[in-house]
Amino acid sequence: MSAIKGNNTPGGFRQLKVLSNFKYEHFVAGISGGVVSTLMLHPLDLIKIRFAVNDGQVRAAPQYNGLVNAVKQIIKTEGVRGLYRGVTPNVLGSGSSWGCYFYFYNMIKTTIQGGNSKKPLGPSMHMLAAAKAGVLTVLVTNPIWVVKTRLCLQYAGDVDLAESKRYRGMIDALKKIYKNEGIRGLYKGLVPGLFGVSHGAMQFMTYEEMKNKYNNYRNAPIDSKLSIMEYTIFAALSKLIAAGSTYPYQVVRARLQDHHHDYRGTWDCIQCTWRYEGWRGFFKGLSANLTRVVPATVITFVVYENMFHFLHKSS
C-alpha cells in the first residue's frame, strides 16, 4: 500500500493522493484517440464481431467468405449504414475506455513513481499499473460494450427474433437489456473481459518498455516526445504482440454478449466452442481483428501522445 500513499503528513499518517495525481490531459487525450480511431475503423470492428460469434449453429447469422465478401454482403443486404451498426456505443465505449484507461494508468504510474515522470518503473510495475487500470476501465464500461455488440449483431434477416431483443438504438438497447435481463445482462462477458485485462497490460508494458529503451539509447529522458513514425512503430509492435497472444478471450466475450446464443456461463461457452469448432474457433475473426486493431491502436496512440503533449504544454 505504500506505493499509493503520500509521504509527509501530520502525525506520521499517510494519505491517498489520488486527486493530486489527476491529469485531465491524459483523460482528454485518451478520449480523442479512441473517438478518432473508432470513427475511422468501425466497419472492421463490426465484421470482426460477426466473424467471432459465428459458430455455424445460428441460422440467422449470415455466412461470410472473408473480409471483402463480408463488406459486399453487408452493403448488399443492409446498405452502407449496415457497416455502421452500433457506431454510437462504439464511439462512446472507445472514447470512455481509452480516456479512463489512460487516466487510470497514468494516475497509478505517477503514484508509483512518486510524481517523478522521469523515473523508470520496469516491466513488472508497468504491467501492474496497466492491469489495475484495465480492471477499473472494464468495470466502468462493460455495459456499453454489451450494447455495442448487440447492435452490431442486428441482422437484416433476423425476422424470428423476439421484440425484446430488437433494438432501435443505444438507449433502447440499454432499457430493454436492463428490463429483461437485469444488471447481470449489462455485465455479460465481464469475466472474459477481466481476463482480457492481460491484453492491455501486455500492450502497455511492451509499449512503455520500447519507448523507455529507445529514449535511453538516444540519451533522452524517458518521457521525451517522439516523432509520429516512432510512436507508430512502437504502438503497432506492442499491439501485434498483445493481440496475437490474448485474442481468444475476445471471442468468448463476444459470444457471451450475443443475444442469439444462450450459454450458461464462460466455461460453457469455452466448452461449446472447443467441442464444435476446435482451437480454430477461438481465433475466428483474428485477421479482421488485426486489420482493424493495429491501425486503430496506431491512430489512438499517435493522437493521444500528440494531444497530451499539446495540452501539457498549453497548461
FENPEPE-V401110 format. One record per pair of residues at least 6 apart in sequence whose C-alpha atoms are under 6 Angstrom apart, sorted by the first residue. I is the first residue (numbers start at 1). J is the second residue. D is the distance in Angstrom with one decimal. If there is no record, write none. Layout:
BEGIN
I,J,D
I,J,D
END
This chain:
BEGIN
3,112,5.2
4,111,5.6
5,14,5.8
5,15,5.4
5,16,4.7
6,14,5.2
6,15,5.3
21,107,5.5
25,308,5.5
25,311,5.9
26,102,5.7
26,103,5.2
27,99,4.4
27,103,5.0
29,304,4.7
29,307,5.2
29,308,5.3
30,98,4.8
30,99,4.1
30,102,5.8
30,304,5.4
31,95,4.2
31,98,5.7
31,99,4.4
33,300,3.9
33,303,5.0
33,304,5.1
34,94,5.0
34,95,4.5
34,98,5.7
34,300,5.5
35,91,5.4
35,95,5.0
37,296,5.1
37,299,5.7
37,300,5.8
38,91,5.9
43,83,4.9
43,84,6.0
44,292,5.6
46,152,5.7
48,285,4.9
48,288,5.3
48,289,5.5
51,284,5.9
51,285,4.8
52,251,5.3
52,284,5.0
52,285,5.1
53,255,5.1
60,158,5.7
64,70,5.1
85,151,6.0
85,152,5.1
86,148,5.0
86,151,4.7
86,152,5.1
89,144,6.0
89,148,5.2
90,148,5.7
93,144,5.6
100,137,5.9
101,133,5.6
101,137,5.8
104,133,5.0
105,129,5.7
105,130,5.6
105,133,5.0
108,129,5.8
109,129,5.9
118,222,5.7
123,205,5.9
126,205,5.1
127,201,5.0
127,205,5.3
130,201,4.6
131,197,5.8
131,201,5.0
134,197,5.1
142,187,5.9
143,186,4.6
143,187,5.8
146,257,5.8
150,258,6.0
167,173,5.1
188,257,5.6
189,253,4.6
189,256,5.5
189,257,5.9
192,249,5.5
192,253,5.6
199,242,5.4
199,246,5.7
202,242,5.7
203,238,5.1
203,239,5.8
203,242,5.2
206,238,5.4
207,234,5.8
207,238,5.4
212,222,5.1
215,222,5.5
232,298,5.3
235,298,5.4
236,294,5.6
236,298,5.9
248,282,4.7
248,283,5.9
251,282,6.0
263,269,5.7
273,281,6.0
END
